[in-house]
Amino acid sequence: MNRHRLSKSRYMSGHQCHLRLWYDVHERDLMPLIGEVQQAKFDTGNEVGDLARERYPGGHLVAHDYRHIPQALAETRRLIESDGAPALFEAAFQCKGVLARVDVLERMPGGGWRMVEVKSTTRCKPEHIPDAAVQLWVLRGVGLDVRDAGILTLNRYYIYDGIRLDLDALFKLHPVFDEASALLETVGEDVGMMQEMLASDAAPEIAPGSHCFEPYECWYYAHCTRNIPQPEHGIRELWGIRANRREELESMGIAEVRDVPHDFPLSGLQSIIRRAVIDGHDLEYGNLASALATITPPVRYLDFETFQPAIPRFAGTRPYDQIPFLFSVHTEVDGSSPSPEHVDYLHEEGDPRPMLIEHLLEALGDEGSICVYSGFEQRQVKALAAAFPQYADALNSVIARLVDLLPIVRRNYYHPDFHGSFSIKSVLPVVAPSMGYGDLEVADGLVASVWYARAVASADAGERRHIFDNLRAYCARDTLAMVEVRKALVALAQADA
């Protein structure tokens, strides 16, 4: 049998789906280009991994890359036998065609080794166990005396003091030796099946399903589903439908919302969605006029953009805290103004929060409702009030004035073209088709976060200004979109009056 070399990542691909592994090995060109958000996740993983090494003073990095595996194996063997370095980073081992590069291999005081896999998450996840197990299988296979294994994650409860990072407190080691050891026999069987599958002349026949998204969304999903007719209104559009209910419908051969039987148990909103799809037009329900009547002038519209550094940068913050760096506010002062007034603030250096709070309070004034879309803005204001108690009273007053437009839409209006989503990017094209995000360079909150991190790290003044201008344009579009959504809702309510 022609044995194809596996790696930890390839093993994990095969563990999820053999067809995914086949494509990884034989048809890698089918993988779509890595987007900037995904690349940012990879970069975060590298940043966390590099910092984790500082926990092991005197450790030695096996720096040979994937193009120089024989050299990496040889250097690892020499370091293992030398009884010198207290820890090895990216140590390379190969057993029965499976290559493992171990994040940290630590010499234990009483003899033997501890294998440590570094993750940029804040908890040990179920999928991390087979990840550790395949590495342990390789290390045991080459005869290394591994006596312990752990998953090293960031500690979500660590609070940075703003002076120096406490690496012992920043990271948390989760013991997984027993769990990983229990999987060793299974790993061996999996490896054999994967290598046999890869030696075949044809790709395995595996139909798309829930495994395409668990534990990770597969790169090749679009390719695997390219010839499968997609329903106009699939049953996933039934808002909030549980997996067991969805699977029950699928087992009945039902893929379309319009085909769901009348006696199938649905929630109130799911029944409305089904009816709208069958009737082919929008539906109003609830009491839209009453919901809108809670909004009092002058009406403001607020949106934040945030970023989430894995390694905390500012005093009082934790790993992955959301840090608002930009807000936009549109204000409708009175009905005679042809367009709402606009103000924003973007912080360009250091901790954005103190100055952002001051500008925010000035922009929002003391009167009138503040419209938002989803609970995101309320969570950000609450976090700011907790972090800066000197502003707590003023920020809590802001919270009391917030009006969330999303539940107003969800409780009162549905259009089949929402396709089961009440996000503003699903609602806006339906209620205000002349407005959108297609003309913007930044049209997504995750991309905005990545661009901001890039800007503050750049020494190029021109690049920084270009990014900041585009971030401002995107945030302003979000608040202007809310203006249009509310205007459309008011028109609907007045038409029914």
C-alpha positions in Angstrom: 0.0 0.0 0.0 1.3 3.5 -0.9 1.4 5.1 2.5 0.6 8.8 2.5 2.1 10.7 5.3 -0.4 12.1 7.8 0.1 15.0 10.2 -1.8 16.0 13.2 -3.9 18.4 11.2 -4.6 15.8 8.5 -5.5 13.3 11.1 -8.0 15.8 12.6 -9.4 16.4 9.1 -9.9 12.6 8.6 -11.3 12.3 12.1 -14.1 14.7 11.0 -14.6 13.3 7.5 -12.5 11.0 5.3 -13.6 13.0 2.2 -12.2 16.1 3.7 -8.9 14.3 4.3 -8.9 13.0 0.7 -9.2 16.5 -0.6 -6.5 17.8 1.8 -4.1 15.2 0.3 -5.2 14.7 -3.3 -7.1 17.8 -4.4 -5.8 20.6 -2.2 -6.5 23.1 -5.0 -10.3 22.8 -4.2 -9.7 24.6 -1.0 -10.9 28.2 -1.2 -8.5 31.0 -0.5 -8.0 31.8 3.1 -9.9 35.0 4.0 -8.5 37.8 6.1 -10.6 36.9 9.1 -9.5 33.2 9.1 -5.9 34.4 8.6 -6.2 36.6 11.6 -7.3 33.5 13.6 -4.2 31.7 12.5 -2.0 34.7 13.4 -3.6 34.8 16.8 -2.8 31.1 17.3 0.8 31.8 16.4 0.9 34.8 18.8 -0.4 32.7 21.7 1.9 29.9 20.8 5.0 32.1 20.8 4.0 33.7 24.2 3.4 30.2 25.7 7.0 29.3 25.1 8.1 32.0 27.4 6.7 29.9 30.3 9.5 27.5 29.7 12.9 29.3 30.1 15.8 27.7 28.4 13.5 25.8 25.9 14.8 25.0 22.5 12.9 25.7 19.3 13.2 23.1 16.5 12.9 25.7 13.8 13.0 23.5 10.6 9.8 24.0 8.7 7.7 21.5 6.7 10.1 21.6 3.8 12.9 20.2 6.0 11.3 17.4 8.0 14.3 15.1 8.0 16.4 17.9 9.6 13.7 18.5 12.2 13.5 14.8 13.1 17.3 14.6 13.4 17.6 17.8 15.5 14.8 16.5 17.8 16.5 13.2 18.3 19.8 14.9 19.1 18.1 17.2 21.7 16.2 14.3 23.3 19.4 12.3 23.7 21.5 15.2 24.9 19.6 15.6 28.2 20.1 19.4 27.9 17.2 21.7 27.1 14.4 21.6 29.8 11.8 21.9 27.0 11.5 21.5 23.2 9.3 23.6 21.0 8.0 22.1 17.7 9.8 18.9 18.4 9.3 16.5 15.4 8.5 12.8 15.6 7.3 10.3 13.0 5.7 6.9 13.5 4.1 4.7 10.8 3.7 7.5 8.4 2.3 10.0 10.9 4.2 13.2 11.6 3.7 15.1 14.9 5.2 18.5 15.7 4.7 19.0 19.5 4.0 22.6 20.7 5.9 22.0 24.0 7.7 18.9 25.1 8.7 19.4 28.8 11.2 17.4 30.7 9.7 16.3 34.0 11.7 16.5 37.2 11.3 12.8 38.0 12.1 11.6 34.5 10.0 11.3 31.3 8.2 14.0 29.4 5.1 16.1 29.5 3.4 16.8 26.1 1.7 20.2 25.9 -0.6 21.3 23.1 -1.2 25.0 23.0 -4.6 26.4 22.0 -5.6 30.0 21.6 -9.0 29.2 23.1 -10.1 29.9 26.7 -11.2 26.4 27.5 -10.3 22.8 26.7 -12.8 21.6 24.0 -13.9 18.0 23.3 -12.1 18.1 19.9 -8.8 18.9 21.6 -8.6 15.4 23.1 -8.2 13.4 19.8 -5.8 16.2 18.8 -3.6 15.4 21.8 -4.2 11.6 21.4 -2.8 11.4 17.9 0.4 13.2 19.1 0.6 10.9 22.1 0.2 7.9 19.8 3.2 9.0 17.7 5.4 9.8 20.7 4.6 6.5 22.4 5.1 4.8 19.0 8.7 6.0 18.8 9.4 4.9 22.4 9.4 8.3 24.1 8.6 8.1 27.8 5.6 10.4 27.9 4.2 10.5 31.5 1.8 13.5 31.2 -0.1 15.5 28.7 -2.1 18.7 28.8 -3.9 21.3 26.8 -2.6 24.8 27.5 -5.3 27.5 27.0 -5.7 31.1 27.9 -7.3 31.8 31.2 -10.5 33.8 30.6 -10.5 35.0 34.2 -7.0 36.5 34.2 -7.1 40.3 34.5 -4.1 42.2 33.1 -2.7 44.8 35.5 -1.4 47.0 32.6 2.2 46.6 33.7 3.4 43.0 32.9 1.8 39.8 31.8 1.8 37.1 34.5 2.3 34.1 32.2 1.5 31.6 35.0 -1.9 33.2 35.5 -2.5 34.1 31.8 -2.4 30.4 30.8 -4.2 27.4 32.2 -3.1 23.8 31.8 -5.8 21.2 31.4 -4.6 17.7 32.2 -5.7 15.3 29.4 -3.3 12.4 29.8 -5.8 9.8 30.9 -8.4 10.8 28.3 -5.8 10.9 25.5 -4.3 7.6 26.6 -7.8 5.9 26.4 -8.0 6.8 22.7 -4.6 5.4 21.6 -6.0 2.1 20.3 -8.7 4.0 18.4 -6.1 6.4 17.0 -4.1 3.4 15.6 -7.2 2.0 13.9 -8.1 5.4 12.5 -4.6 5.9 11.1 -4.8 2.5 9.3 -8.2 3.3 7.8 -7.2 6.8 6.7 -4.0 5.5 5.0 -6.0 2.7 3.3 -8.5 5.2 2.1 -5.9 7.6 0.8 -4.2 4.8 -1.1 -7.5 4.2 -3.0 -7.8 5.4 -6.6 -11.1 7.2 -5.9 -12.4 9.6 -3.3 -14.7 8.1 -0.7 -18.4 8.7 -1.3 -19.7 10.6 1.7 -22.8 12.7 1.6 -22.9 16.2 3.1 -24.4 16.4 6.6 -24.0 17.8 10.0 -20.5 16.5 10.2 -19.5 19.2 7.6 -19.7 21.7 10.4 -18.6 19.8 13.5 -16.3 20.5 15.1 -15.2 22.9 12.3 -16.8 24.1 9.1 -15.2 22.2 6.2 -13.3 24.1 3.6 -14.8 21.9 0.9 -18.5 22.2 1.8 -19.3 24.4 -1.2 -17.6 22.0 -3.6 -19.4 19.0 -2.1 -22.8 20.6 -2.4 -22.2 22.3 -5.8 -24.6 19.9 -7.6 -27.2 19.5 -4.9 -30.3 21.5 -5.6 -30.9 24.0 -2.8 -34.4 24.6 -1.5 -35.8 28.1 -2.0 -36.8 28.2 1.6 -35.0 25.4 3.5 -36.2 24.2 6.9 -33.3 25.9 8.5 -35.2 29.1 7.9 -37.6 28.1 10.7 -36.2 30.4 13.3 -34.9 28.7 16.4 -35.7 25.2 15.2 -34.0 22.6 17.3 -31.7 20.0 15.8 -33.9 17.1 16.8 -36.9 18.7 15.1 -34.9 19.5 12.0 -33.7 15.9 11.9 -37.2 14.6 12.3 -38.3 16.7 9.2 -35.3 15.5 7.2 -36.1 11.9 8.1 -39.5 12.5 6.5 -37.9 13.8 3.4 -38.9 17.4 4.0 -36.5 20.0 2.9 -38.8 23.0 2.1 -40.6 25.1 4.7 -43.7 25.1 2.5 -43.8 21.3 2.8 -43.8 21.1 6.6 -47.1 19.4 7.6 -49.8 21.5 9.3 -49.8 19.2 12.3 -46.0 19.3 12.8 -45.2 21.1 16.1 -43.9 24.6 15.4 -43.4 27.6 17.6 -45.5 30.7 17.0 -42.8 32.4 15.0 -42.0 29.2 13.0 -45.7 29.0 12.1 -45.6 32.6 10.9 -42.6 31.9 8.7 -44.2 28.8 7.3 -47.4 30.8 6.5 -45.4 33.7 4.9 -43.5 31.2 2.6 -46.7 29.4 1.6 -48.6 32.7 0.9 -45.5 34.2 -0.8 -45.7 37.6 0.9 -44.8 39.4 4.1 -46.8 39.2 7.3 -47.5 41.7 10.0 -48.4 40.3 13.5 -48.2 41.5 17.0 -48.7 45.2 17.6 -46.1 47.1 15.6 -47.5 50.6 16.3 -47.4 50.0 20.0 -43.8 48.7 19.9 -42.7 51.8 17.9 -44.5 54.1 20.3 -41.9 53.4 22.9 -39.4 55.4 20.9 -39.3 59.0 21.9 -37.5 62.0 20.1 -34.9 63.1 19.6 -34.2 59.6 18.2 -30.6 58.5 18.1 -29.1 55.4 16.5 -25.9 53.8 18.0 -23.5 51.3 16.7 -20.1 50.1 18.1 -17.2 48.4 16.4 -14.9 46.4 18.7 -11.8 44.2 18.6 -11.0 41.2 20.8 -7.2 40.8 21.5 -6.4 37.3 22.7 -3.6 38.6 24.7 -5.0 41.5 26.9 -3.4 44.8 26.1 -5.0 47.3 28.5 -5.3 47.4 32.3 -8.3 45.6 33.7 -9.0 43.6 30.6 -9.0 39.8 30.1 -8.3 37.5 27.1 -10.8 38.2 24.3 -12.5 41.1 26.0 -14.4 43.1 23.4 -12.8 46.6 23.3 -14.9 49.2 21.5 -12.8 51.5 19.4 -15.4 53.2 17.2 -18.9 54.4 17.5 -21.4 56.0 15.1 -24.5 58.0 16.1 -27.1 59.3 13.8 -29.7 61.6 15.3 -33.1 62.6 14.0 -33.6 66.0 15.7 -37.1 66.7 14.3 -39.3 65.7 11.3 -38.3 68.8 9.3 -34.7 67.8 8.9 -34.1 66.1 5.5 -31.4 63.8 6.9 -30.2 62.8 10.3 -27.2 64.4 11.9 -24.1 62.3 12.3 -21.2 62.1 14.7 -18.6 59.4 15.3 -15.4 58.8 17.2 -12.5 56.4 16.4 -9.6 56.1 18.8 -6.3 55.6 17.1 -3.7 54.9 19.9 -3.7 53.0 23.2 -6.8 52.0 25.2 -9.8 53.4 23.3 -12.3 53.2 26.1 -11.8 56.3 28.3 -11.9 58.8 25.5 -14.6 56.8 23.7 -16.8 57.1 26.8 -16.5 60.8 27.0 -17.2 61.3 23.3 -20.1 58.9 23.5 -21.8 60.6 26.4 -21.5 63.9 24.5 -22.9 62.5 21.3 -25.9 60.8 23.0 -27.0 63.8 25.1 -29.5 63.4 27.9 -32.9 62.9 26.2 -34.6 60.7 23.6 -34.4 57.1 22.7 -31.3 55.4 21.5 -32.0 52.8 18.9 -29.7 49.8 18.5 -29.9 46.5 16.6 -29.4 43.5 18.8 -28.2 43.4 22.4 -24.5 44.0 21.5 -24.4 47.7 22.2 -26.1 47.2 25.6 -23.5 44.7 26.6 -20.7 47.0 25.5 -22.1 49.9 27.5 -22.5 47.7 30.6 -18.9 46.5 30.3 -17.7 50.1 30.0 -19.7 51.1 33.1 -18.2 48.1 35.1 -14.6 49.0 33.9 -14.9 52.7 34.6 -17.1 53.2 37.6 -16.6 57.0 37.5 -18.9 56.9 34.4 -21.3 54.3 35.7 -24.2 56.5 36.5 -24.1 58.3 33.1 -23.6 55.0 31.2 -26.5 53.3 33.1 -28.7 56.3 32.1 -27.7 55.5 28.5 -28.7 51.9 29.0 -32.1 52.9 30.2 -32.7 54.8 27.0 -31.8 52.0 24.6 -34.4 50.5 22.3 -33.6 47.4 20.4 -35.1 47.3 16.9 -34.3 43.7 16.3 -37.0 42.2 18.6 -39.4 44.8 17.4 -38.9 43.4 13.9 -39.0 39.8 15.0 -42.1 40.1 17.1 -44.1 42.1 14.5 -42.9 41.6 10.9 -41.7 38.8 8.6 -40.9 38.7 4.9 -40.0 35.4 3.1 -36.9 37.1 1.7 -35.5 37.3 5.3 -34.8 33.6 4.8 -35.1 33.0 8.5 -32.7 35.7 9.7 -33.6 38.9 11.4 -30.1 40.4 11.2 -29.9 43.9 9.9 -28.1 42.6 6.8 -31.0 40.3 6.1 -33.8 42.8 6.9 -32.3 46.0 5.2 -32.3 44.7 1.6 -36.0 43.8 2.0 -37.3 47.0 3.7 -34.9 49.4 2.1 -33.7 47.9 -1.2 -32.0 51.0 -2.3 -29.5 50.8 0.6 -26.8 48.3 1.2 -23.1 47.6 1.9 -21.9 46.6 -1.5 -20.0 49.8 -2.2 -17.9 49.6 1.0 -14.4 48.2 1.4 -15.3 47.0 4.9 -18.8 45.5 5.1 -18.6 43.1 8.1 -17.9 43.5 11.8 -15.3 40.8 11.9 -13.4 42.3 9.0 -13.6 45.7 10.8 -11.9 44.2 13.8 -9.1 42.7 11.7 -8.6 46.0 9.9 -8.4 48.0 13.1 -5.8 45.7 14.6 -3.8 46.0 11.3 -4.1 49.8 11.4 -2.9 50.3 15.0 0.1 48.0 14.3 1.1 49.9 11.1 3.7 52.6 10.9 2.4 53.7 7.5 0.4 56.8 8.1 -1.3 56.5 4.7 -2.4 52.9 5.3 -3.7 53.9 8.8 -5.8 56.8 7.4 -7.2 54.6 4.6 -8.3 52.0 7.1 -9.7 54.4 9.6 -11.7 56.2 6.9 -13.2 52.9 5.7 -14.0 51.8 9.3 -15.8 55.1 9.9 -17.8 54.6 6.6 -18.9 51.1 7.6 -20.0 52.0 11.1 -21.9 55.0 9.8 -23.7 52.8 7.3 -24.8 50.5 10.2 -26.5 53.4 12.0 -27.9 54.8 8.8 -29.3 51.4 8.1 -31.2 51.5 11.4 -32.7 54.8 10.4 -34.0 53.2 7.3 -35.3 50.1 9.1 -37.2 52.2 11.6 -38.6 54.4 8.8 -39.9 51.3 7.0 -41.5 50.0 10.2 -43.2 53.3 10.8 -44.6 53.3 7.3 -45.9 49.7 7.8 -47.6 50.7 11.1 -49.1 53.8 9.5 -50.5 51.9 6.6 -52.4 49.7 9.0 -53.7 52.5 11.1 
